[in-house]
Amino acid sequence: MIRAAGTVLWRPGPSGAAEVHLVHRPRYDDWSFPKGKLGAREHVLIGAVREVQEETGIRPLLGRPLPDQQYLADGVPKFVRYWAATPVTESGFTPTPEVDQARWVPIEDAARLLTWPRDQELLAAFLTDPVPTVAVVVLRHAHARPRRKWMGPDCQRPLTVRGVQQAHRLASILGTYRPREIIASDTRRTQDTVAELAVLTDVAVGTEPCFGEPAGPPGAAALVAAGRTLASAPAGPVLVCTHRPSLPYLLAGLIGRDEPVTTGDLPVDPTLPPGGWLVAHLAAAAETPARGIVAWERFAS
């Protein structure tokens, strides 16, 4: 199985209508969306950003997920994951033997230019939901020392060696979201989980005590309220690092309910292992006072 990842990279055109970025591959003489194979053990989010940047000279910001593609490539099964994405930086396109042309194309022209029906279907899926989205990432802290093996205050319980390794790996993976705000509870284990990410993204970690483990009904209510705030109108991608007992209440606020979320309430499993995270992709239209959640994703580190 060949693992690959790519994007439908888009931007507003001169007339205000959306344009998408297409690439031409001389080997196949086809026009398609930028994508490429993942490296061994490479995380799919990192691979998607890397491949798009290599093929187009544009660093993308990943948005909502799009339908996967599965097909045979030279007789070998290939599985490709796609996201909608917007350009962050552009260093300029350099032709290579794999991609000799890359261009921005109006939507109506893209549908005619795309070679493969599967890419035409991907374009249609891209157009079905609101295009601009904002990511709210809810991260459970990395592996921490068990309570029974820690004699000090619980708020000072540290990460294990495995947890430190997780935090290091998470920094580069979660950096693909380019968070404008990073918030953690006032515990050592959440702060240490996102410390390297904060350095990588040059974003200071905000401390919010209510993201700690809920202490009775008042704590649960504060988490629900915090989730509602996150869902209201973030200016850009937000990442929250919290605890397993906090997740059901925080997620409840995100989807606009009071009762804690349980399995089956979301299109993804709301439970997370240490170092796992959920992504809620919110519609980003400025005129929408209460942004709806367009898509969910779940990842384990």
Secondary structure, 3 states (H helix, E strand, C coil): CEEEEEEEEEEECCCCCEEEEEEEECCCCEEECCEEECCCCCCHHHHHHHHHHHHHCEEEEEEEEEEEEEEEECCEEEEEEEEEEEEEEECCCCCCCCCCEEEEEEHHHHHHHCCCHHHHHHHHHHCCCCCCEEEEEEEECCCECCHHHCCCCHHHCCECHHHHHHHHHHHHHHHHHCCCEEEECCCHHHHHHHHHHHHHHCCCEEECHHHCCCCHHHHHHHHHHHHHHHHHCCCCCEEEEECHHHHHHHHHHHCCCCCCCCCCCCCCCCCCCCCCEEEEEEECCCCCCCCCEEEEEEECC
